[in-house]
């Protein structure tokens, strides 16, 4: 895989980078699944560009990772274009 300079974007941190990603990929009312607890700015980034926040409770017992069964509960035909912020423990079938 080769990367050319036109494919690189340098930011002052992850917050501006994530905001730019949200601006680039989200359409009005698309849903973004985030963990709860989460970084306080995540909902603001999503809502600023017209997205909707879907929170999934995570816990220290599971390493604050998503559990596939919890993600399956919030995915429906109405939110076919959901995005996930954080790590996913296993593949969703």
C-alpha positions as CSV (number, residue, x, y, z in Angstrom):
1,X,0.0,0.0,0.0
2,X,1.4,3.4,-0.9
3,X,0.3,6.7,0.5
4,X,0.8,10.0,-1.3
5,X,1.0,13.4,0.4
6,X,-2.5,14.4,-0.9
7,X,-3.9,11.5,1.3
8,X,-2.4,12.8,4.6
9,X,-4.1,15.3,6.9
10,X,-2.3,16.5,10.0
11,X,-4.3,17.9,12.9
12,X,-3.5,19.3,16.3
13,X,-5.0,16.2,18.0
14,X,-7.7,13.5,17.8
15,X,-10.6,15.8,18.5
16,X,-10.2,18.0,15.4
17,X,-9.5,14.9,13.3
18,X,-12.7,13.1,14.6
19,X,-14.8,16.2,14.0
20,X,-13.5,16.4,10.4
21,X,-14.3,12.7,9.9
22,X,-17.9,13.4,11.1
23,X,-18.2,16.3,8.7
24,X,-17.0,14.2,5.9
25,X,-19.0,11.0,6.4
26,X,-22.2,11.8,8.2
27,X,-25.5,12.7,6.5
28,X,-28.4,14.3,8.3
29,X,-29.9,11.9,10.9
30,X,-27.4,9.1,10.4
31,X,-26.7,7.4,13.7
32,X,-23.4,6.9,15.4
33,X,-23.0,4.3,18.1
34,X,-20.8,5.4,21.0
35,X,-19.9,3.7,24.3
36,X,-21.1,5.1,27.6
37,X,-19.0,6.2,29.3
38,X,-17.4,8.1,26.4
39,X,-15.2,11.1,25.7
40,X,-17.4,14.1,26.4
41,X,-16.9,15.7,23.0
42,X,-18.1,12.7,20.9
43,X,-21.9,13.6,21.2
44,X,-21.1,17.2,20.3
45,X,-19.2,16.3,17.2
46,X,-21.9,14.0,16.0
47,X,-24.8,16.3,16.8
48,X,-23.0,19.4,15.3
49,X,-23.1,17.8,11.9
50,X,-26.7,16.6,12.2
51,X,-26.1,13.0,13.3
52,X,-27.9,11.2,16.1
53,X,-26.1,9.6,19.1
54,X,-26.9,6.1,20.1
55,X,-25.2,5.2,23.4
56,X,-24.3,1.6,24.5
57,X,-23.4,1.0,28.1
58,X,-19.9,-0.5,28.5
59,X,-18.4,-1.8,31.7
60,X,-15.0,-2.5,33.2
61,X,-15.9,-6.2,33.4
62,X,-15.8,-6.3,29.6
63,X,-12.8,-3.9,29.3
64,X,-15.1,-1.1,28.2
65,X,-15.5,-2.8,24.9
66,X,-18.7,-3.2,22.9
67,X,-20.4,-6.5,23.2
68,X,-21.9,-7.7,19.8
69,X,-25.2,-8.5,21.4
70,X,-25.6,-4.9,22.6
71,X,-24.8,-3.5,19.2
72,X,-27.3,-5.9,17.6
73,X,-30.0,-4.5,19.9
74,X,-29.7,-0.9,18.5
75,X,-29.2,-1.8,14.8
76,X,-32.4,-1.8,12.7
77,X,-33.5,-1.3,9.2
78,X,-34.0,2.4,10.2
79,X,-30.3,2.9,10.9
80,X,-28.6,1.0,8.1
81,X,-25.8,3.5,8.0
82,X,-24.7,3.5,11.7
83,X,-21.0,4.1,12.6
84,X,-19.3,2.9,15.7
85,X,-16.7,4.9,17.7
86,X,-14.4,2.8,19.9
87,X,-13.3,-0.8,19.7
88,X,-15.4,-3.8,18.9
89,X,-14.6,-7.0,20.8
90,X,-15.8,-9.5,18.3
91,X,-17.2,-9.6,14.8
92,X,-20.9,-9.1,14.4
93,X,-22.6,-11.9,12.4
